[in-house]
Amino acid sequence: MKDARDVILAPVITEKSMEATAAGKYTFKVAKNAEKIEIAKAVEKQFGVKVAKVNTINMRGRLRRQGLYSGYTPAWKKAIVTLTSDSKGIEFFESMT
């Protein structure tokens, strides 16, 4: 089994993701080959919470131009983790609001 730090790469901090924290939904950037069960176990282990549901989204790289040249940003995977109603929140996100 992979280490929790290899599965969860970074939190996603946007206005939309911060509004969803009120409903118990937290957004993370995860490894491209991570599965929903691995993501749920990694969040439970790393933050000490109970996960109810995991939704994953494969984000395509965006086209970016720099003058004459153009290229794509890297593709990545995003996971939206919903916690159970009796679970406490994740401190990192709670301190940001």
Contact map, one row per residue, 1 for C-alpha under 8 A:
1110000000000000000000000000000000000000000000000000000000000000000000000000000000000000000000000
1111011000000000000000000000000000000100000000000000000000000000000000000000000000000000000000000
1111111000000000000000000000000000000000010000000000000000000000000000000000000000000000000000000
0111111100000000000000000000000000000000111011000000000000000000000000000000000000000000000000000
0011111110000000000000000000000000000000010001000000000000000000000000000000000000000000000000000
0111111110000000000000000000001000000000000000000000000000000000000000000000000000000000000000000
0111111110000000000000000000011001000110010000000000000000000000000000000000000000000000000000000
0001111111000000000000000001111000000010011000000000000000000000000000000000000000000000000000000
0000111111100000000000000001111000000000000000000000000000000000000000000000000000000000000000000
0000000111110000000000000001110000000000000000000000000000000000000000000000000000000000000000000
0000000011111000000000000011100000000000000000000000000000000000000000000000000000000000000000000
0000000001111100100000000011100000000000000000000000000000000000000000000000000000000000000000000
0000000000111110110000000010000000000000000000000000000000000000000000000000000000000000000000000
0000000000011111110000000000000000000000000000000000000000000000000000000000000000000000000000000
0000000000001111111000000000000000000000000000000000000000000000000000000000000000000000000000000
0000000000000111111100000000000000000000000000000000000000000000000000000000000000000000000000000
0000000000011111111110001110000000000000000000000000000000000000000000000000000000000000000000000
0000000000001111111111000100000000000000000000000000000000000000000000000000000000000000000010001
0000000000000011111111100000000000000000000000000000000000000000000000000000000000000000000000000
0000000000000001111111111100000000000000000000000000000000000000000000000000000000000000000000000
0000000000000000111111111100000000000000000000000000000000000000000000000000000000000000000010000
0000000000000000011111111000000000000000000000000000000000000000000000000000000000000000000000000
0000000000000000001111111000000000000000000000000000000000000000000000000000000000000000000000000
0000000000000000000111111100000000000000000000000000000000000000000000000000000001111000100000000
0000000000000000100111111110000000000000000000000000000000000000000000000000000111100000000000000
0000000000000000110110011111000000000000000000000000000000000000000000000000000111000000000010000
0000000000111000100000001111100000000000000000000000000000000000000000000000011110000000000000000
0000000111110000000000000111110000000000000000000000000000000000000000000000011110000000000000000
0000000111110000000000000011111000000000000000000000000000000000000000000001111000000000000000000
0000001111000000000000000001111101000010000000000000000000000000000000000001111000000000000000000
0000011110000000000000000000111111000000000000000000000000000000000000000001100000000000000000000
0000000000000000000000000000011111000000000000000000000001000000000000000001100000000000000000000
0000000000000000000000000000001111100000000000000000000000000000000000000000000000000000000000000
0000001000000000000000000000011111110110000000000000000000000000000000000000000000000000000000000
0000000000000000000000000000000011111110000000000000000000000000000000000000000000000000000000000
0000000000000000000000000000000001111111000000000000011100000000000000000000000000000000000000000
0000000000000000000000000000000000111111100000000000000000000000000000000000000000000000000000000
0100001000000000000000000000000001111111110000000000000000000000000000000000000000000000000000000
0000001100000000000000000000010001111111111000000000010000000000000000000000001000000000000000000
0000000000000000000000000000000000011111111100000010110000000000000000000000000010000000000000000
0001000000000000000000000000000000001111111110000000000000000000000000000000000000000000000000000
0011101100000000000000000000000000000111111111000000000000000000000000000000000000000000000000000
0001000100000000000000000000000000000011111111111010000000000000000000000000000000000000000000000
0000000000000000000000000000000000000001111111111110000000000000000000000000000000000000000000000
0001000000000000000000000000000000000000111111111000000000000000000000000000000000000000000000000
0001100000000000000000000000000000000000011111110000000000000000000000000000000000000000000000000
0000000000000000000000000000000000000000001111111000000000000000000000000000000000000000010000000
0000000000000000000000000000000000000000001111111100000000000000000000000000000000000000000000000
0000000000000000000000000000000000000000001110111110000000000000000000000000000000100011110000000
0000000000000000000000000000000000000000000100011111000000000000000000000000000000110010000000000
0000000000000000000000000000000000000001001100001111110000000000000000000000000011110000000000000
0000000000000000000000000000000000000000000000000111110000000000000000000000000011110000000000000
0000000000000000000000000000000000000001000000000011111000000000000000000000000011100000000000000
0000000000000000000000000000000000010011000000000011111100000000000000000000001111000000000000000
0000000000000000000000000000000000010000000000000000111110000000000000000000001110000000000000000
0000000000000000000000000000000000010000000000000000011111000000000000000000111100000000000000000
0000000000000000000000000000000000000000000000000000001111100000000000000000111000000000000000000
0000000000000000000000000000000100000000000000000000000111110000000000000011110000000000000000000
0000000000000000000000000000000000000000000000000000000011111000000000000011110000000000000000000
0000000000000000000000000000000000000000000000000000000001111100000000000111000000000000000000000
0000000000000000000000000000000000000000000000000000000000111110000000011111000000000000000000000
0000000000000000000000000000000000000000000000000000000000011111000000011110000000000000000000000
0000000000000000000000000000000000000000000000000000000000001111100001111000000000000000000000000
0000000000000000000000000000000000000000000000000000000000000111110001111000000000000000000000000
0000000000000000000000000000000000000000000000000000000000000011111111100000000000000000000000000
0000000000000000000000000000000000000000000000000000000000000001111111000000000000000000000000000
0000000000000000000000000000000000000000000000000000000000000000111111000000000000000000000000000
0000000000000000000000000000000000000000000000000000000000000000111111000000000000000000000000000
0000000000000000000000000000000000000000000000000000000000000000111111100000000000000000000000000
0000000000000000000000000000000000000000000000000000000000000011111111110000000000000000000000000
0000000000000000000000000000000000000000000000000000000000000011100011111000000000000000000000000
0000000000000000000000000000000000000000000000000000000000001111000001111100000000000000000000000
0000000000000000000000000000000000000000000000000000000000001111000000111110000000000000000000000
0000000000000000000000000000000000000000000000000000000000011100000000011111000000000000000000000
0000000000000000000000000000000000000000000000000000000001111100000000001111100000000000000000000
0000000000000000000000000000111100000000000000000000000001111000000000000111110000000000000000000
0000000000000000000000000000111100000000000000000000000111100000000000000011111000000000000000000
0000000000000000000000000011110000000000000000000000000111100000000000000001111100000000000000000
0000000000000000000000000011110000000010000000000000011110000000000000000000111110000000000000000
0000000000000000000000001111000000000000000000000000011100000000000000000000011111000000000000000
0000000000000000000000001111000000000001000000000011111000000000000000000000001111100000000000000
0000000000000000000000011100000000000000000000000011110000000000000000000000000111110000000000000
0000000000000000000000011000000000000000000000001111100000000000000000000000000011111010100000000
0000000000000000000000010000000000000000000000000111000000000000000000000000000001111110000000000
0000000000000000000000010000000000000000000000000000000000000000000000000000000000111110000000000
0000000000000000000000000000000000000000000000000000000000000000000000000000000000011111000000000
0000000000000000000000000000000000000000000000001100000000000000000000000000000000111111100000000
0000000000000000000000000000000000000000000000001000000000000000000000000000000000000111110000000
0000000000000000000000010000000000000000000000001000000000000000000000000000000000100011111011000
0000000000000000000000000000000000000000000000101000000000000000000000000000000000000001111111000
0000000000000000000000000000000000000000000000000000000000000000000000000000000000000000111111100
0000000000000000000000000000000000000000000000000000000000000000000000000000000000000000011111110
0000000000000000010010000100000000000000000000000000000000000000000000000000000000000000111111111
0000000000000000000000000000000000000000000000000000000000000000000000000000000000000000111111111
0000000000000000000000000000000000000000000000000000000000000000000000000000000000000000001111111
0000000000000000000000000000000000000000000000000000000000000000000000000000000000000000000111111
0000000000000000010000000000000000000000000000000000000000000000000000000000000000000000000011111
